[in-house]
């Protein structure tokens, strides 16, 4: 592997609850290279989102070390090394779509003309070039989520954190946005490293370079499955026998973790 952009070294996360300590993650070691697309999958409560929150400096590890571009997560956050996309688009209703995409740049104090140009470039990239003056309520759920991806990419982060961004969408819309996300990621300059949390095995396999399979709580990295499907991927990729074989491999890994648990 190239020099990793994200490193977990024997990381554990323990929460103090009313009934005593709860171990969400235990002894996680993981290295992710720049430009990789990584999917995190596992049973509910296995620590997928906790792992992502550690990267984003929204939580701190109880033990072990997390390094982002050879820095602490706190410093990476201050350096704006990552953008975040949640399951809900979280767009401001009173701002146009373009103004929503501009918001991070506005907070950073970028000039107005620069903000507008960057927002329009990204809206075109995500297929919303004609909707910059629309308001969120005038867009479908899928279009709103594309706008939130554009916003997360507005300041060209080197890491994109995505926590089940398509989980609330219907299957047809979800499959279309998966393909659109890969196109956006592939064409983005610079191409970010993506950490994508999902409960969907086909989604993980279709999107990722590697699928990280987590065990039930306390979450551990049970196995990392290499996805050797050619890029760029297309709708036809889902009909490839190798795709079905990889889906089966990941499913069997998950079943093994439940049996072991």
C-alpha positions as a Markdown table, in Angstrom:
| # | Residue | x | y | z |
|---|---|---|---|---|
| 1 | Unk | 0.0 | 0.0 | 0.0 |
| 2 | Unk | 1.0 | 3.6 | -0.6 |
| 3 | Unk | 1.6 | 5.8 | 2.3 |
| 4 | Unk | -1.7 | 5.7 | 4.2 |
| 5 | Unk | -3.9 | 8.8 | 4.5 |
| 6 | Unk | -5.8 | 7.3 | 7.4 |
| 7 | Unk | -4.3 | 5.0 | 10.1 |
| 8 | Unk | -5.9 | 3.3 | 13.0 |
| 9 | Unk | -3.5 | 1.6 | 15.3 |
| 10 | Unk | -5.0 | -0.7 | 18.0 |
| 11 | Unk | -7.9 | 1.7 | 18.5 |
| 12 | Unk | -10.6 | 1.1 | 21.1 |
| 13 | Unk | -13.6 | 3.2 | 22.1 |
| 14 | Unk | -15.4 | 2.7 | 25.4 |
| 15 | Unk | -18.5 | 4.6 | 26.4 |
| 16 | Unk | -19.5 | 5.1 | 30.1 |
| 17 | Unk | -23.2 | 4.2 | 30.4 |
| 18 | Unk | -25.6 | 3.9 | 33.3 |
| 19 | Unk | -25.2 | 0.2 | 33.4 |
| 20 | Unk | -21.4 | 0.3 | 33.1 |
| 21 | Unk | -18.8 | 0.7 | 30.4 |
| 22 | Unk | -19.8 | -0.3 | 26.8 |
| 23 | Unk | -17.0 | -1.1 | 24.4 |
| 24 | Unk | -18.0 | 0.1 | 20.9 |
| 25 | Unk | -14.7 | -0.7 | 19.2 |
| 26 | Unk | -11.9 | -3.0 | 20.3 |
| 27 | Unk | -8.3 | -3.1 | 19.0 |
| 28 | Unk | -9.0 | -1.8 | 15.5 |
| 29 | Unk | -6.0 | -1.6 | 13.2 |
| 30 | Unk | -6.7 | -0.3 | 9.7 |
| 31 | Unk | -4.7 | 1.6 | 7.0 |
| 32 | Unk | -6.4 | 3.4 | 4.1 |
| 33 | Unk | -4.5 | 4.8 | 1.1 |
| 34 | Unk | -5.1 | 8.2 | -0.6 |
| 35 | Unk | -7.8 | 8.0 | -3.2 |
| 36 | Unk | -9.3 | 4.7 | -2.0 |
| 37 | Unk | -13.0 | 4.1 | -1.8 |
| 38 | Unk | -13.6 | 2.1 | 1.4 |
| 39 | Unk | -17.0 | 0.7 | 2.5 |
| 40 | Unk | -17.6 | -0.2 | 6.1 |
| 41 | Unk | -20.3 | -2.8 | 6.8 |
| 42 | Unk | -21.4 | -4.9 | 9.8 |
| 43 | Unk | -24.3 | -5.6 | 12.1 |
| 44 | Unk | -26.2 | -2.7 | 13.7 |
| 45 | Unk | -24.2 | -1.4 | 16.7 |
| 46 | Unk | -20.9 | -2.8 | 15.5 |
| 47 | Unk | -19.1 | 0.6 | 15.6 |
| 48 | Unk | -19.1 | 1.6 | 11.9 |
| 49 | Unk | -20.4 | 5.1 | 12.6 |
| 50 | Unk | -18.1 | 5.4 | 15.7 |
| 51 | Unk | -15.1 | 4.6 | 13.5 |
| 52 | Unk | -16.1 | 7.3 | 11.1 |
| 53 | Unk | -16.7 | 9.8 | 14.0 |
| 54 | Unk | -13.2 | 9.1 | 15.2 |
| 55 | Unk | -11.8 | 10.0 | 11.8 |
| 56 | Unk | -13.9 | 13.2 | 11.8 |
| 57 | Unk | -12.8 | 14.3 | 15.4 |
| 58 | Unk | -16.4 | 14.0 | 16.6 |
| 59 | Unk | -15.2 | 11.4 | 19.1 |
| 60 | Unk | -11.9 | 10.6 | 20.7 |
| 61 | Unk | -10.4 | 7.1 | 21.1 |
| 62 | Unk | -10.2 | 5.5 | 24.5 |
| 63 | Unk | -7.0 | 3.7 | 23.5 |
| 64 | Unk | -4.8 | 3.5 | 20.5 |
| 65 | Unk | -4.0 | 6.2 | 17.9 |
| 66 | Unk | -5.8 | 7.7 | 14.9 |
| 67 | Unk | -3.7 | 9.6 | 12.3 |
| 68 | Unk | -5.1 | 11.5 | 9.4 |
| 69 | Unk | -2.5 | 12.6 | 6.8 |
| 70 | Unk | 0.1 | 12.0 | 9.6 |
| 71 | Unk | -1.8 | 14.4 | 11.9 |
| 72 | Unk | -4.2 | 14.1 | 14.7 |
| 73 | Unk | -7.9 | 14.2 | 13.8 |
| 74 | Unk | -8.2 | 17.5 | 15.6 |
| 75 | Unk | -5.5 | 19.1 | 13.4 |
| 76 | Unk | -7.1 | 17.4 | 10.3 |
| 77 | Unk | -10.4 | 19.0 | 11.2 |
| 78 | Unk | -8.8 | 22.4 | 11.6 |
| 79 | Unk | -7.1 | 22.0 | 8.3 |
| 80 | Unk | -10.4 | 21.1 | 6.7 |
| 81 | Unk | -9.2 | 17.8 | 5.4 |
| 82 | Unk | -12.6 | 16.2 | 5.1 |
| 83 | Unk | -16.2 | 16.8 | 4.1 |
| 84 | Unk | -19.1 | 14.9 | 5.6 |
| 85 | Unk | -22.3 | 13.6 | 4.0 |
| 86 | Unk | -25.0 | 12.3 | 6.3 |
| 87 | Unk | -28.1 | 10.1 | 5.6 |
| 88 | Unk | -30.2 | 13.3 | 5.6 |
| 89 | Unk | -29.1 | 16.0 | 3.2 |
| 90 | Unk | -29.3 | 18.8 | 5.9 |
| 91 | Unk | -29.9 | 21.6 | 3.5 |
| 92 | Unk | -31.0 | 25.0 | 4.7 |
| 93 | Unk | -34.6 | 25.7 | 3.4 |
| 94 | Unk | -34.1 | 29.4 | 3.1 |
| 95 | Unk | -31.0 | 29.2 | 0.9 |
| 96 | Unk | -31.0 | 28.3 | -2.7 |
| 97 | Unk | -29.2 | 25.1 | -3.8 |
| 98 | Unk | -26.3 | 27.2 | -5.0 |
| 99 | Unk | -26.1 | 29.1 | -1.7 |
| 100 | Unk | -26.2 | 25.8 | 0.2 |
| 101 | Unk | -23.2 | 24.6 | -1.8 |
| 102 | Unk | -21.4 | 27.9 | -1.2 |
| 103 | Unk | -21.9 | 27.8 | 2.5 |
| 104 | Unk | -18.6 | 26.2 | 3.6 |
| 105 | Unk | -16.7 | 28.6 | 1.3 |
| 106 | Unk | -18.7 | 31.5 | 2.8 |
| 107 | Unk | -17.7 | 30.5 | 6.3 |
| 108 | Unk | -14.1 | 30.2 | 5.2 |
| 109 | Unk | -14.2 | 33.8 | 3.9 |
| 110 | Unk | -13.7 | 33.0 | 0.2 |
| 111 | Unk | -14.6 | 35.9 | -2.2 |
| 112 | Unk | -18.1 | 35.9 | -3.6 |
| 113 | Unk | -17.2 | 35.4 | -7.2 |
| 114 | Unk | -15.0 | 32.4 | -6.3 |
| 115 | Unk | -17.7 | 30.9 | -4.2 |
| 116 | Unk | -20.3 | 31.2 | -7.0 |
| 117 | Unk | -17.9 | 29.8 | -9.6 |
| 118 | Unk | -17.0 | 26.8 | -7.5 |
| 119 | Unk | -20.6 | 26.1 | -6.6 |
| 120 | Unk | -21.7 | 26.1 | -10.2 |
| 121 | Unk | -18.8 | 23.8 | -11.2 |
| 122 | Unk | -19.9 | 21.3 | -8.6 |
| 123 | Unk | -23.6 | 21.5 | -9.3 |
| 124 | Unk | -22.8 | 20.8 | -13.0 |
| 125 | Unk | -20.6 | 17.8 | -11.8 |
| 126 | Unk | -23.5 | 16.3 | -9.8 |
| 127 | Unk | -26.1 | 16.9 | -12.6 |
| 128 | Unk | -27.8 | 19.9 | -10.9 |
| 129 | Unk | -26.4 | 22.7 | -13.1 |
| 130 | Unk | -29.9 | 24.0 | -14.0 |
| 131 | Unk | -31.1 | 24.0 | -10.3 |
| 132 | Unk | -28.8 | 26.4 | -8.7 |
| 133 | Unk | -31.6 | 28.9 | -8.0 |
| 134 | Unk | -34.1 | 26.3 | -6.8 |
| 135 | Unk | -34.8 | 25.8 | -3.1 |
| 136 | Unk | -34.5 | 22.4 | -1.4 |
| 137 | Unk | -38.2 | 21.8 | -1.2 |
| 138 | Unk | -38.4 | 22.0 | -5.0 |
| 139 | Unk | -36.0 | 19.0 | -5.4 |
| 140 | Unk | -36.5 | 15.3 | -4.9 |
| 141 | Unk | -34.7 | 13.5 | -2.1 |
| 142 | Unk | -32.1 | 12.1 | -4.5 |
| 143 | Unk | -31.4 | 15.6 | -5.9 |
| 144 | Unk | -31.1 | 17.0 | -2.4 |
| 145 | Unk | -28.5 | 14.3 | -1.5 |
| 146 | Unk | -26.5 | 15.2 | -4.7 |
| 147 | Unk | -26.5 | 18.8 | -3.6 |
| 148 | Unk | -25.2 | 17.8 | -0.2 |
| 149 | Unk | -22.4 | 15.9 | -1.9 |
| 150 | Unk | -21.6 | 19.0 | -3.9 |
| 151 | Unk | -21.5 | 21.0 | -0.7 |
| 152 | Unk | -19.1 | 18.5 | 1.0 |
| 153 | Unk | -16.8 | 18.7 | -2.0 |
| 154 | Unk | -16.9 | 22.5 | -2.2 |
| 155 | Unk | -13.6 | 23.1 | -0.5 |
| 156 | Unk | -11.8 | 20.2 | -2.2 |
| 157 | Unk | -11.4 | 17.9 | 0.9 |
| 158 | Unk | -8.9 | 15.0 | 0.6 |
| 159 | Unk | -11.3 | 12.8 | 2.6 |
| 160 | Unk | -15.1 | 12.4 | 2.2 |
| 161 | Unk | -17.0 | 10.7 | 5.1 |
| 162 | Unk | -20.4 | 9.3 | 4.1 |
| 163 | Unk | -22.7 | 7.8 | 6.7 |
| 164 | Unk | -25.4 | 5.8 | 5.0 |
| 165 | Unk | -26.2 | 8.7 | 2.6 |
| 166 | Unk | -28.6 | 6.6 | 0.4 |
| 167 | Unk | -30.2 | 4.7 | 3.3 |
| 168 | Unk | -33.5 | 6.5 | 3.2 |
| 169 | Unk | -34.0 | 6.3 | -0.6 |
| 170 | Unk | -35.9 | 3.8 | -2.7 |
| 171 | Unk | -33.9 | 1.0 | -4.4 |
| 172 | Unk | -34.1 | 2.5 | -8.0 |
| 173 | Unk | -33.0 | 5.9 | -6.9 |
| 174 | Unk | -30.4 | 4.4 | -4.6 |
| 175 | Unk | -28.8 | 2.4 | -7.5 |
| 176 | Unk | -28.8 | 5.4 | -9.8 |
| 177 | Unk | -27.1 | 7.6 | -7.1 |
| 178 | Unk | -24.5 | 4.9 | -6.4 |
| 179 | Unk | -23.5 | 5.2 | -10.1 |
| 180 | Unk | -23.6 | 9.0 | -10.0 |
| 181 | Unk | -21.5 | 9.0 | -6.8 |
| 182 | Unk | -18.8 | 6.9 | -8.5 |
| 183 | Unk | -18.8 | 9.3 | -11.5 |
| 184 | Unk | -18.5 | 12.3 | -9.2 |
| 185 | Unk | -15.7 | 10.7 | -7.2 |
| 186 | Unk | -13.8 | 9.5 | -10.3 |
| 187 | Unk | -13.9 | 13.0 | -11.9 |
| 188 | Unk | -13.3 | 15.1 | -8.8 |
| 189 | Unk | -10.1 | 17.1 | -8.7 |
| 190 | Unk | -8.4 | 16.1 | -6.4 |
| 191 | Unk | -10.1 | 12.7 | -6.1 |
| 192 | Unk | -10.9 | 12.2 | -2.4 |
| 193 | Unk | -10.5 | 9.2 | -0.2 |
| 194 | Unk | -14.1 | 8.0 | 0.6 |
| 195 | Unk | -15.2 | 6.2 | 3.8 |
| 196 | Unk | -18.7 | 5.0 | 3.2 |
| 197 | Unk | -20.9 | 3.4 | 5.9 |
| 198 | Unk | -23.7 | 1.1 | 4.7 |
| 199 | Unk | -25.8 | -1.8 | 5.7 |
| 200 | Unk | -26.2 | -3.0 | 2.1 |
| 201 | Unk | -23.9 | -5.7 | 0.9 |
| 202 | Unk | -24.5 | -5.1 | -2.9 |
| 203 | Unk | -24.0 | -1.3 | -2.4 |
| 204 | Unk | -20.6 | -1.9 | -0.5 |
| 205 | Unk | -19.4 | -4.2 | -3.3 |
| 206 | Unk | -20.5 | -2.0 | -6.1 |
| 207 | Unk | -18.9 | 1.1 | -4.8 |
| 208 | Unk | -15.7 | 0.1 | -3.0 |
| 209 | Unk | -12.1 | -0.8 | -3.7 |
| 210 | Unk | -12.2 | -2.7 | -0.3 |
| 211 | Unk | -15.0 | -3.7 | 2.0 |
| 212 | Unk | -14.2 | -3.6 | 5.7 |
| 213 | Unk | -16.3 | -6.2 | 7.5 |
| 214 | Unk | -16.9 | -5.4 | 11.1 |
| 215 | Unk | -17.8 | -7.9 | 13.9 |
| 216 | Unk | -20.7 | -7.4 | 16.3 |
| 217 | Unk | -20.0 | -5.2 | 19.3 |
| 218 | Unk | -17.4 | -4.8 | 20.5 |
| 219 | Unk | -16.5 | -3.9 | 16.9 |
| 220 | Unk | -13.4 | -5.3 | 15.4 |
| 221 | Unk | -12.2 | -5.5 | 11.8 |
| 222 | Unk | -13.2 | -9.1 | 11.0 |
| 223 | Unk | -12.0 | -9.1 | 7.5 |
| 224 | Unk | -11.1 | -6.8 | 4.6 |
| 225 | Unk | -12.4 | -8.0 | 1.2 |
| 226 | Unk | -10.6 | -6.8 | -1.9 |
| 227 | Unk | -13.1 | -5.8 | -4.7 |
| 228 | Unk | -11.4 | -6.6 | -7.9 |
| 229 | Unk | -14.0 | -5.3 | -10.2 |
| 230 | Unk | -12.9 | -3.1 | -13.1 |
| 231 | Unk | -13.4 | 0.7 | -13.0 |
| 232 | Unk | -15.2 | 2.7 | -14.1 |
| 233 | Unk | -18.2 | 0.7 | -13.0 |
| 234 | Unk | -21.6 | 0.6 | -14.7 |
| 235 | Unk | -25.1 | -0.8 | -14.3 |
| 236 | Unk | -23.8 | -3.9 | -16.1 |
| 237 | Unk | -21.3 | -4.4 | -13.3 |
| 238 | Unk | -24.2 | -5.7 | -11.1 |
| 239 | Unk | -24.7 | -8.5 | -13.7 |
| 240 | Unk | -21.1 | -9.6 | -13.6 |
| 241 | Unk | -20.6 | -13.1 | -12.1 |
| 242 | Unk | -17.6 | -11.7 | -10.1 |
| 243 | Unk | -19.9 | -9.1 | -8.5 |
| 244 | Unk | -22.3 | -11.9 | -7.3 |
| 245 | Unk | -19.3 | -13.9 | -6.0 |
| 246 | Unk | -18.0 | -10.9 | -4.0 |
| 247 | Unk | -21.5 | -10.2 | -2.6 |
| 248 | Unk | -21.6 | -13.8 | -1.5 |
| 249 | Unk | -18.1 | -13.6 | 0.1 |
| 250 | Unk | -19.1 | -10.5 | 2.1 |
| 251 | Unk | -22.4 | -12.1 | 3.2 |
| 252 | Unk | -20.6 | -15.2 | 4.4 |
| 253 | Unk | -18.1 | -13.0 | 6.3 |
| 254 | Unk | -21.0 | -11.3 | 8.1 |
| 255 | Unk | -22.7 | -14.6 | 8.8 |
| 256 | Unk | -19.4 | -15.9 | 10.3 |
| 257 | Unk | -19.2 | -12.8 | 12.6 |
| 258 | Unk | -22.7 | -13.4 | 13.9 |
| 259 | Unk | -22.0 | -17.1 | 14.5 |
| 260 | Unk | -18.8 | -16.2 | 16.3 |
| 261 | Unk | -20.7 | -13.6 | 18.3 |
